[in-house]
């Protein structure tokens, strides 16, 4: 079990979120996939003229 603490909540209270390892793995996978997609889009944009 992992805990993520958010101390900057809007009401001044600190919040603590519980993650089990499978949820954390899914979150990491999603973030990594988004990062890779952004990198691919940037590479295509940077090399647009040479690709087409």
GIRABEL-V439746 format. One record per residue. RES is the residue in three letters. PHI is phi in degrees with one decimal (NA if undefined). Layout:
((RES & PHI) (RES & PHI))
//
This chain:
((UNK & NA) (UNK & -115.2) (UNK & -120.1) (UNK & -121.5) (UNK & -108.2) (UNK & -112.9) (UNK & -88.2) (UNK & -105.2) (UNK & -69.2) (UNK & -63.2) (UNK & -93.2) (UNK & 84.3) (UNK & -82.1) (UNK & -90.0) (UNK & -113.7) (UNK & -127.7) (UNK & -108.9) (UNK & -98.6) (UNK & -125.1) (UNK & -87.5) (UNK & -63.7) (UNK & -70.3) (UNK & -65.6) (UNK & -64.3) (UNK & -63.5) (UNK & -64.1) (UNK & -62.5) (UNK & -62.0) (UNK & -62.7) (UNK & -64.4) (UNK & -65.2) (UNK & -65.5) (UNK & -63.1) (UNK & -62.6) (UNK & -62.3) (UNK & -65.1) (UNK & -61.1) (UNK & -64.2) (UNK & -63.6) (UNK & -64.2) (UNK & -62.4) (UNK & -65.3) (UNK & -63.3) (UNK & -64.4) (UNK & -63.7) (UNK & -69.0) (UNK & -112.4) (UNK & -53.9) (UNK & -65.8) (UNK & -80.6) (UNK & -77.0) (UNK & -109.3))
//
